[in-house]
Amino acid sequence: MKPEFAASMAKIYPRTRSHLRDGTWARMMETLRAGGGAGDFPELLSSCLPDPDVPAFLPDLARLEKALHEAGTADVPRPGMLNEFTVNPSLELVQVSWKQLLALPGAGRAPEEHRELVSIFRRPGTGEVVSSVATDGDLLALKIVVERISTRDAAVQGGVSNAAVDSVLDRAAKKGLLLAPSSKIRRDPAVFPVCEDTDESYLSARVFTLQWHITQACDLHCKHCYDRSQRQDLAFPEALGILEDLYRFCKSRNVKGQVSFTGGNPLLYPRFDELYEAASDLGFALAILGNPASRARIERILAVEKPVYYQVSLEGLRGHNDEIRGEGHYDRTMAFLELLRDLGIYAMVMLTLTDENVDQVILLAEELRGKADSFTFNRLSMVGEGARLKLPSKETFASFLSDYLEAAKDNPVIGLKESLLNIVRQKRGEDVFGGCAGYGCGAAFNFMSVLPEGEAHACRKFPSPIGNVLGQGIAGVYDSPSAKRYRDGSRACRSCSIRPVCGGCLAVSYSSGLDIFEERDPFCFMPSSGSISPARNVPRLNPELPGKS
């Protein structure tokens, strides 16, 4: 027997080798070398049974080690290179009659007899080879993919929601049993060229958000409201149709869907609870951008599904806030934040930045410490009733951004959303973050706004019509030339190295009287192109879920 062959076999089957006497091992190696190969070892062990020198569990252990070796040498595509869910090509399911064989400490210990199916595969991306007992969910996910069963059909056959089936597939992909398809929500490479200074993760979105203004009804009348027009609430069947359309759109683009219910006050929509439940059944992540509500009202929502966050607004300290949003609003909101914390709901607070409250932002953040989970701001868009208010000067704003970043180091409630913060971070040699919507300006890219009558806008903070989802469908609106124009942003930003995480604010440019497709954000203070580095450990505000002021 050649020692090289035996040594090679011991590397493939180390646990199995430890349970065999030297003489038995040597005889088996000679048999394999004379007429067989490494892959025939499990069958050779089976042929020896019963044999006092060969434990009964050893053939199964050898099968598992063989699968581990083969998975380690398998070629697994990189994540994000597929058009549909695909079974990991390195996966092998091994039926064994003994429990936890791979956990055996070595010779002298016998496992417990117990039939189980073990999955062995190489993780995409990391290359790590892992093994685990296959669950019913794993097997269901594999069956759906192998037999090409649609998630809708699988849900009907199983008598469960679409969300439940999608969750099964997602868990299998997270484990590595399945390879997830790549997102088709991607930046246009002609407008966002990939270069060595660009982190490609900012050019492809994994989630698409529908910011849905389901009603204009509101129990407040804020001085900076950008739309007090009268609009008819959508009929409930039509609203359900939009959810179904969003589900199809997300499936076709290989992305997760999120619905941010807003208004007006979304809770004033007559059939909100039913609509919320329907969205939950379809598996969407759900958020609410609204006003304070009673405990009973929020508990009804919780009975369906906990929202990923509930966002409310404050405009500064008590006096200024109540001047903008109405007497008593500050105290009601603070009490509501306590309620959200008590119910375990992630609480976000948004502020609309103006020249009158710029000096109150950091002070308010201190008031919110321990009361909210995240606090950030949007610059005022001077449209609608907000046209009567003003933004701070460019110099004041730039100075404020530096102060805000310093305050964020000490106050965990302060979140990063404003894209121009990346200019300050880059100047300091710090990593950039995703900007306003996780991908810089996300208008008509990873989100769109839809009004009660189906009218779609690239961004709700200014008039940016891109179609109507009732007549065109979400895909038709998203693929329209007008939507593409908004998501391409300003030509003035295209050569900027931080464009993938910035692009300024189109709403601010519009309300400042600029050509949003040709001129850059009037508050931009980027002196020249710099370099961009990937974000690491930077606080992010659910980048897939842009907030509403």
C-alpha positions as CSV (number, residue, x, y, z in Angstrom):
1,M,0.0,0.0,0.0
2,K,1.3,3.4,-0.9
3,P,1.5,5.7,2.2
4,E,0.4,8.7,0.1
5,F,-2.9,7.1,-0.7
6,A,-3.6,6.2,2.9
7,A,-2.7,9.7,4.0
8,S,-5.0,11.2,1.4
9,M,-7.8,9.0,2.6
10,A,-7.2,10.0,6.2
11,K,-7.7,13.6,5.3
12,I,-11.0,12.9,3.6
13,Y,-12.3,10.5,6.3
14,P,-10.6,11.6,9.6
15,R,-13.5,10.8,11.9
16,T,-14.0,7.4,10.2
17,R,-10.3,6.6,10.4
18,S,-10.3,7.3,14.2
19,H,-12.8,4.4,14.7
20,L,-10.8,1.7,12.9
21,R,-7.8,-0.3,14.1
22,D,-4.6,0.3,12.2
23,G,-4.6,-3.2,10.7
24,T,-8.3,-2.9,9.6
25,W,-7.6,0.5,8.1
26,A,-4.5,-0.8,6.2
27,R,-6.4,-3.7,4.7
28,M,-9.2,-1.5,3.5
29,M,-6.7,1.0,2.0
30,E,-5.1,-1.9,0.1
31,T,-8.4,-3.1,-1.2
32,L,-9.4,0.4,-2.4
33,R,-6.1,1.1,-4.0
34,A,-6.2,-2.1,-5.9
35,G,-9.7,-1.7,-7.3
36,G,-11.6,1.5,-6.4
37,G,-11.2,5.0,-5.2
38,A,-11.8,7.3,-2.3
39,G,-15.5,7.6,-3.1
40,D,-16.0,3.8,-2.8
41,F,-15.0,3.8,0.9
42,P,-18.5,4.0,2.4
43,E,-19.7,1.1,0.3
44,L,-16.6,-0.9,1.3
45,L,-17.4,-0.4,4.9
46,S,-21.1,-1.4,4.4
47,S,-19.9,-4.6,2.7
48,C,-17.9,-5.5,5.8
49,L,-20.8,-5.5,8.1
50,P,-21.3,-7.3,10.4
51,D,-17.7,-7.1,11.6
52,P,-16.6,-6.5,15.2
53,D,-13.8,-4.3,13.9
54,V,-16.2,-2.1,11.9
55,P,-18.8,-0.2,14.1
56,A,-22.3,-0.3,12.5
57,F,-22.5,3.4,12.3
58,L,-19.3,3.8,10.4
59,P,-20.6,3.6,6.8
60,D,-23.0,6.5,7.5
61,L,-20.2,8.5,9.0
62,A,-18.1,7.9,6.0
63,R,-20.9,9.0,3.7
64,L,-21.1,12.3,5.6
65,E,-17.4,12.8,5.4
66,K,-17.4,12.0,1.7
67,A,-20.1,14.7,1.2
68,L,-18.2,17.2,3.3
69,H,-15.1,16.7,1.1
70,E,-17.1,17.0,-2.2
71,A,-18.8,20.1,-1.0
72,G,-15.5,21.7,-0.1
73,T,-14.3,21.3,-3.7
74,A,-17.6,22.3,-5.4
75,D,-17.9,25.4,-7.5
76,V,-20.6,27.7,-6.0
77,P,-21.7,30.8,-7.9
78,R,-21.2,34.1,-6.2
79,P,-24.3,35.6,-4.6
80,G,-26.2,37.9,-6.9
81,M,-25.5,36.1,-10.2
82,L,-28.8,34.3,-10.7
83,N,-32.2,35.1,-12.1
84,E,-34.2,32.8,-9.8
85,F,-33.9,30.8,-6.7
86,T,-31.6,27.9,-7.4
87,V,-30.5,24.9,-5.3
88,N,-26.9,25.3,-4.1
89,P,-25.0,23.0,-6.5
90,S,-22.8,21.8,-3.7
91,L,-25.8,20.5,-1.7
92,E,-26.0,16.9,-0.8
93,L,-28.7,15.3,1.4
94,V,-27.5,12.2,3.2
95,Q,-29.9,9.8,4.9
96,V,-28.3,8.3,8.0
97,S,-29.6,6.0,10.7
98,W,-27.5,7.5,13.5
99,K,-27.9,10.7,15.4
100,Q,-25.3,13.5,15.3
101,L,-22.6,11.4,13.7
102,L,-20.4,14.4,12.9
103,A,-20.4,15.5,16.5
104,L,-18.8,12.2,17.7
105,P,-15.6,13.0,19.7
106,G,-13.7,10.0,18.3
107,A,-13.0,6.3,18.9
108,G,-14.6,4.5,21.8
109,R,-17.9,6.4,21.7
110,A,-21.0,5.0,19.9
111,P,-23.9,7.3,18.7
112,E,-27.6,6.8,19.2
113,E,-29.6,5.1,16.6
114,H,-31.9,7.7,15.0
115,R,-32.9,8.2,11.4
116,E,-32.2,11.7,10.1
117,L,-31.5,13.6,6.9
118,V,-28.4,15.7,6.9
119,S,-27.7,18.5,4.5
120,I,-24.1,19.3,3.6
121,F,-23.1,22.2,1.4
122,R,-20.7,25.0,0.8
123,R,-21.9,28.5,1.7
124,P,-21.9,30.9,-1.1
125,G,-19.6,33.9,-0.6
126,T,-17.6,32.6,2.4
127,G,-16.9,29.1,1.0
128,E,-17.5,27.6,4.5
129,V,-18.7,23.9,4.4
130,V,-21.5,23.3,6.8
131,S,-23.8,20.5,7.8
132,S,-27.1,20.4,9.6
133,V,-30.1,18.2,10.0
134,A,-32.6,19.1,7.3
135,T,-35.9,20.5,8.6
136,D,-39.3,20.2,7.1
137,G,-38.9,23.9,6.0
138,D,-35.7,23.1,4.2
139,L,-37.3,20.2,2.3
140,L,-40.3,22.3,1.4
141,A,-38.1,25.1,0.0
142,L,-36.1,22.6,-2.0
143,K,-39.3,21.0,-3.3
144,I,-40.7,24.4,-4.4
145,V,-37.5,25.2,-6.3
146,V,-36.8,21.8,-7.8
147,E,-40.4,21.3,-9.0
148,R,-40.7,25.0,-10.0
149,I,-43.9,25.5,-7.9
150,S,-44.9,29.2,-7.7
151,T,-45.1,30.7,-4.3
152,R,-48.8,31.5,-4.8
153,D,-49.5,27.8,-5.7
154,A,-47.5,26.6,-2.8
155,A,-49.4,28.8,-0.4
156,V,-52.8,27.6,-1.8
157,Q,-51.7,23.9,-1.6
158,G,-50.4,24.4,2.0
159,G,-53.3,26.5,3.2
160,V,-50.9,29.3,4.3
161,S,-50.2,32.9,3.4
162,N,-47.8,33.9,0.7
163,A,-45.7,35.4,3.4
164,A,-45.2,32.0,5.0
165,V,-44.0,30.5,1.8
166,D,-41.7,33.4,1.0
167,S,-40.3,33.1,4.6
168,V,-39.5,29.4,4.0
169,L,-37.5,30.3,0.8
170,D,-35.8,33.2,2.5
171,R,-34.7,31.0,5.5
172,A,-33.3,28.4,3.1
173,A,-31.4,31.0,1.2
174,K,-30.1,32.5,4.4
175,K,-28.8,29.1,5.4
176,G,-27.2,28.6,2.0
177,L,-29.3,25.7,0.8
178,L,-30.7,27.9,-1.9
179,L,-29.0,30.6,-3.9
180,A,-31.1,33.8,-4.1
181,P,-31.5,35.6,-7.4
182,S,-29.9,39.0,-7.9
183,S,-31.9,42.1,-7.7
184,K,-33.1,43.7,-10.9
185,I,-33.4,47.1,-9.2
186,R,-30.1,48.4,-10.3
187,R,-28.6,51.7,-11.3
188,D,-28.1,52.4,-14.9
189,P,-24.4,51.8,-15.5
190,A,-24.3,54.5,-18.1
191,V,-25.2,57.0,-15.5
192,F,-23.6,55.3,-12.4
193,P,-20.4,53.7,-13.9
194,V,-18.7,51.2,-11.7
195,C,-15.1,52.2,-10.9
196,E,-12.5,51.2,-8.3
197,D,-13.7,54.0,-6.0
198,T,-17.3,52.9,-6.1
199,D,-18.8,50.3,-3.7
200,E,-21.1,48.3,-6.0
201,S,-23.5,47.5,-3.1
202,Y,-24.8,51.0,-3.5
203,L,-25.9,50.4,-7.1
204,S,-28.3,47.5,-6.5
205,A,-31.2,47.6,-4.1
206,R,-32.5,44.4,-2.3
207,V,-35.8,46.0,-1.2
208,F,-38.4,48.2,-3.0
209,T,-40.6,50.4,-0.9
210,L,-44.0,51.7,-1.8
211,Q,-44.6,54.9,0.2
212,W,-48.3,54.8,0.1
213,H,-50.4,57.9,1.0
214,I,-53.6,56.0,1.4
215,T,-55.6,59.0,2.5
216,Q,-55.4,62.8,2.6
217,A,-57.4,62.9,5.9
218,C,-55.4,64.2,8.7
219,D,-56.0,65.3,12.3
220,L,-53.3,68.0,12.1
221,H,-52.8,71.0,10.0
222,C,-49.0,71.7,10.0
223,K,-47.6,75.0,8.7
224,H,-45.2,73.2,6.4
225,C,-47.6,70.7,4.9
226,Y,-46.8,70.2,1.2
227,D,-50.2,69.0,0.1
228,R,-53.6,70.0,1.5
229,S,-55.4,69.2,-1.7
230,Q,-58.7,67.2,-1.6
231,R,-58.3,63.7,-2.9
232,Q,-60.7,60.8,-2.8
233,D,-59.7,57.7,-0.8
234,L,-59.1,54.7,-3.0
235,A,-61.9,52.1,-2.9
236,F,-60.8,49.1,-0.9
237,P,-60.8,46.6,-3.8
238,E,-58.6,48.9,-5.8
239,A,-56.3,49.2,-2.8
240,L,-56.0,45.5,-2.6
241,G,-55.2,45.4,-6.3
242,I,-52.3,47.8,-5.7
243,L,-50.9,45.4,-3.1
244,E,-51.2,42.5,-5.5
245,D,-49.5,44.5,-8.2
246,L,-46.7,45.4,-5.9
247,Y,-46.3,41.7,-5.0
248,R,-46.0,40.8,-8.7
249,F,-43.6,43.7,-9.3
250,C,-41.3,42.7,-6.5
251,K,-41.3,39.1,-7.6
252,S,-40.4,40.1,-11.1
253,R,-37.5,42.2,-9.9
254,N,-36.2,39.7,-7.3
255,V,-36.6,42.1,-4.4
256,K,-38.4,42.2,-1.1
257,G,-41.3,44.5,-0.9
258,Q,-42.0,47.1,1.9
259,V,-45.1,49.2,2.4
260,S,-44.8,52.5,4.3
261,F,-48.4,53.4,5.1
262,T,-48.8,57.2,5.4
263,G,-51.1,60.1,4.4
264,G,-52.4,62.4,5.8
265,N,-52.8,60.1,8.8
266,P,-53.0,56.6,7.4
267,L,-54.9,55.3,10.5
268,L,-57.9,57.5,9.3
269,Y,-58.3,55.4,6.2
270,P,-61.7,53.7,6.8
271,R,-60.5,50.1,6.3
272,F,-56.9,50.5,7.4
273,D,-56.8,47.4,9.6
274,E,-58.0,45.2,6.7
275,L,-55.5,46.7,4.3
276,Y,-52.7,46.3,6.8
277,E,-53.6,42.7,7.2
278,A,-53.7,42.1,3.5
279,A,-50.2,43.6,3.1
280,S,-49.0,41.4,5.9
281,D,-50.4,38.3,4.3
282,L,-48.4,39.1,1.2
283,G,-45.2,39.1,3.2
284,F,-44.4,42.8,2.9
285,A,-42.3,44.5,5.6
286,L,-44.7,47.2,7.0
287,A,-44.1,50.6,8.4
288,I,-46.4,53.4,9.6
289,L,-45.6,57.1,9.1
290,G,-48.4,58.8,11.0
291,N,-49.5,60.6,14.1
292,P,-49.8,59.6,17.8
293,A,-52.7,57.1,18.4
294,S,-54.3,55.3,21.4
295,R,-52.9,52.1,22.9
296,A,-56.0,50.2,21.8
297,R,-55.5,51.4,18.2
298,I,-51.9,50.3,18.2
299,E,-52.6,47.0,19.9
300,R,-55.0,46.2,17.0
301,I,-52.2,46.7,14.6
302,L,-49.8,44.6,16.7
303,A,-52.4,41.7,16.7
304,V,-51.8,41.5,12.9
305,E,-48.0,42.2,12.7
306,K,-45.5,44.4,14.4
307,P,-44.4,47.2,12.1
308,V,-40.7,47.5,11.4
309,Y,-41.1,51.0,12.7
310,Y,-43.6,53.7,13.5
311,Q,-42.5,57.2,12.5
312,V,-43.9,60.4,14.1
313,S,-42.7,64.0,13.6
314,L,-41.4,66.7,15.9
315,E,-40.3,70.1,14.7
316,G,-38.1,71.2,17.6
317,L,-38.6,71.8,21.3
318,R,-42.1,72.2,22.7
319,G,-42.8,75.8,21.9
320,H,-41.6,75.7,18.3
321,N,-43.1,72.3,17.6
322,D,-46.5,73.3,18.8
323,E,-46.4,76.5,16.8
324,I,-45.9,74.3,13.7
325,R,-48.0,71.2,14.5
326,G,-50.6,72.5,17.0
327,E,-51.0,73.1,20.7
328,G,-50.2,70.0,22.8
329,H,-48.7,68.0,20.0
330,Y,-45.2,67.8,21.6
331,D,-46.5,66.3,24.8
332,R,-48.8,63.9,23.0
333,T,-45.9,62.7,20.9
334,M,-43.6,62.2,23.8
335,A,-46.3,60.2,25.6
336,F,-46.8,58.2,22.4
337,L,-43.1,57.4,22.2
338,E,-43.4,55.9,25.7
339,L,-46.3,53.8,24.5
340,L,-44.3,52.5,21.5
341,R,-41.4,51.6,23.7
342,D,-43.7,49.8,26.1
343,L,-45.2,47.8,23.2
344,G,-41.7,47.0,21.8
345,I,-42.3,49.0,18.5
346,Y,-39.2,50.6,16.9
347,A,-39.9,54.4,17.2
348,M,-38.6,56.9,14.7
349,V,-38.8,60.7,14.9
350,M,-38.5,62.9,11.9
351,L,-37.9,66.6,11.8
352,T,-38.3,69.0,8.9
353,L,-35.3,71.3,9.0
354,T,-35.9,75.1,8.6
355,D,-34.0,78.3,9.5
356,E,-36.2,78.5,12.6
357,N,-35.4,75.2,14.1
358,V,-31.8,74.4,13.0
359,D,-30.5,75.4,16.4
360,Q,-33.0,73.1,18.1
361,V,-32.2,69.8,16.4
362,I,-29.4,68.6,18.7
363,L,-31.3,69.9,21.8
364,L,-34.3,67.9,20.7
365,A,-32.1,64.8,20.1
366,E,-31.1,65.1,23.8
367,E,-34.7,65.2,24.8
368,L,-35.3,62.0,22.8
369,R,-32.4,60.1,24.2
370,G,-33.9,56.9,25.7
371,K,-37.4,57.8,24.4
372,A,-37.0,57.1,20.6
373,D,-35.0,54.5,18.8
374,S,-33.9,56.9,16.0
375,F,-34.1,60.6,15.2
376,T,-33.2,62.4,12.0
377,F,-34.2,65.2,9.7
378,N,-35.2,66.1,6.2
379,R,-34.6,69.6,4.8
380,L,-37.7,71.6,4.2
381,S,-39.2,71.4,0.7
382,M,-40.6,74.8,0.1
383,V,-43.7,73.6,-1.7
384,G,-47.4,73.7,-0.7
385,E,-47.8,75.5,2.6
386,G,-44.1,75.0,3.3
387,A,-43.4,77.7,0.7
388,R,-44.0,80.3,3.4
389,L,-41.1,79.0,5.5
390,K,-37.4,79.2,4.8
391,L,-34.3,77.0,4.8
392,P,-31.1,78.1,6.7
393,S,-28.3,79.6,4.8
394,K,-25.8,77.3,3.0
395,E,-23.1,78.3,5.5
396,T,-25.3,77.7,8.5
397,F,-26.3,74.3,7.1
398,A,-22.8,73.1,6.5
399,S,-21.8,74.1,10.0
400,F,-24.8,72.4,11.4
401,L,-23.9,69.1,9.7
402,S,-20.5,69.1,11.4
403,D,-22.1,69.7,14.8
404,Y,-24.7,67.0,14.1
405,L,-22.1,64.4,13.3
406,E,-20.2,65.2,16.5
407,A,-23.4,64.9,18.5
408,A,-24.2,61.6,16.9
409,K,-21.0,60.1,18.4
410,D,-22.4,60.5,21.9
411,N,-26.1,60.2,21.3
412,P,-27.2,56.8,20.0
413,V,-30.7,58.1,19.0
414,I,-29.2,60.4,16.3
415,G,-29.4,58.7,12.9
416,L,-27.9,59.5,9.6
417,K,-30.1,60.2,6.6
418,E,-29.2,63.5,5.0
419,S,-27.0,62.7,2.0
420,L,-24.8,65.8,2.2
421,L,-23.5,64.4,5.5
422,N,-21.3,62.3,3.3
423,I,-19.3,65.3,2.2
424,V,-18.3,66.0,5.8
425,R,-17.5,62.4,6.5
426,Q,-15.4,62.2,3.4
427,K,-13.5,65.3,4.3
428,R,-12.8,63.8,7.7
429,G,-11.5,60.6,6.1
430,E,-14.5,58.6,7.5
431,D,-16.5,56.0,5.7
432,V,-19.6,57.2,3.8
433,F,-23.1,55.8,4.5
434,G,-26.0,55.1,2.2
435,G,-27.5,58.6,2.3
436,C,-31.1,59.5,2.2
437,A,-32.6,56.3,0.9
438,G,-29.7,53.9,1.3
439,Y,-28.6,54.6,-2.2
440,G,-28.2,58.3,-2.2
441,C,-31.4,59.9,-3.6
442,G,-33.7,57.0,-4.0
443,A,-36.4,58.8,-6.0
444,A,-38.0,56.4,-8.4
445,F,-35.2,53.9,-7.7
446,N,-35.8,51.9,-4.6
447,F,-39.0,53.6,-3.7
448,M,-41.9,55.5,-5.2
449,S,-44.8,57.4,-3.6
450,V,-48.4,56.7,-4.5
451,L,-51.3,59.0,-3.7
452,P,-54.8,58.0,-2.7
453,E,-56.1,58.0,-6.3
454,G,-53.1,56.0,-7.7
455,E,-51.0,58.9,-8.9
456,A,-47.4,58.0,-8.5
457,H,-44.5,60.4,-7.8
458,A,-40.7,59.9,-7.7
459,C,-40.7,61.7,-4.3
460,R,-43.6,63.0,-2.3
461,K,-41.8,66.1,-1.1
462,F,-42.3,67.9,-4.4
463,P,-44.4,67.5,-7.6
464,S,-42.6,64.7,-9.4
465,P,-45.4,62.8,-11.3
466,I,-44.3,59.6,-13.1
467,G,-47.6,58.0,-13.9
468,N,-50.6,56.3,-12.3
469,V,-50.3,52.8,-10.9
470,L,-54.0,52.1,-11.5
471,G,-53.8,52.6,-15.2
472,Q,-50.2,51.6,-15.9
473,G,-49.3,49.2,-13.1
474,I,-46.3,49.6,-10.9
475,A,-44.0,48.1,-13.4
476,G,-45.3,50.4,-16.1
477,V,-44.7,53.4,-14.0
478,Y,-41.3,52.3,-12.8
479,D,-40.1,51.6,-16.3
480,S,-41.4,54.9,-17.7
481,P,-39.1,57.4,-19.2
482,S,-40.2,60.0,-16.6
483,A,-39.3,57.7,-13.7
484,K,-35.9,57.0,-15.3
485,R,-35.2,60.7,-15.6
486,Y,-35.8,61.2,-11.9
487,R,-33.7,58.3,-10.7
488,D,-30.8,59.3,-12.9
489,G,-30.9,62.6,-11.0
490,S,-28.9,65.7,-11.9
491,R,-26.3,65.6,-14.6
492,A,-24.2,68.0,-12.5
493,C,-23.6,65.2,-10.0
494,R,-22.6,62.4,-12.3
495,S,-18.8,63.0,-12.1
496,C,-18.9,63.2,-8.3
497,S,-17.2,60.3,-6.5
498,I,-19.9,60.1,-3.8
499,R,-22.8,60.2,-6.3
500,P,-23.9,56.6,-5.4
501,V,-24.6,57.7,-1.8
502,C,-25.7,61.3,-2.5
503,G,-27.1,63.1,-5.5
504,G,-28.3,65.9,-3.2
505,C,-32.1,66.5,-2.6
506,L,-34.2,66.9,-5.7
507,A,-37.0,68.4,-3.6
508,V,-34.8,71.1,-2.2
509,S,-33.4,71.9,-5.7
510,Y,-37.0,72.1,-7.1
511,S,-38.3,74.3,-4.4
512,S,-35.2,76.6,-4.8
513,G,-36.2,77.2,-8.4
514,L,-33.4,75.1,-10.0
515,D,-33.4,72.7,-12.9
516,I,-33.2,69.5,-10.9
517,F,-32.0,67.5,-13.9
518,E,-29.1,69.9,-14.7
519,E,-28.1,71.7,-11.6
520,R,-26.8,70.4,-8.3
521,D,-28.4,70.8,-4.8
522,P,-28.0,74.4,-3.8
523,F,-26.6,73.3,-0.4
524,C,-23.9,71.1,-1.9
525,F,-20.5,72.2,-0.7
526,M,-18.4,69.5,-2.3
527,P,-15.3,71.3,-3.7
528,S,-14.1,68.6,-6.0
529,S,-14.4,64.9,-6.6
530,G,-13.0,62.7,-3.9
531,S,-12.8,59.0,-3.2
532,I,-15.5,56.8,-1.8
533,S,-15.0,53.9,0.6
534,P,-17.5,51.3,1.8
535,A,-19.4,52.0,5.0
536,R,-18.5,50.1,8.1
537,N,-20.3,50.2,11.4
538,V,-22.2,53.4,10.3
539,P,-25.6,53.9,11.9
540,R,-28.3,53.5,9.2
541,L,-32.0,54.3,9.2
542,N,-33.6,51.2,7.6
543,P,-32.2,52.5,4.3
544,E,-34.9,50.7,2.4
545,L,-37.6,52.6,4.1
546,P,-37.4,56.4,3.4
547,G,-39.2,58.6,5.8
548,K,-41.8,61.3,5.3
549,S,-41.6,64.8,6.7
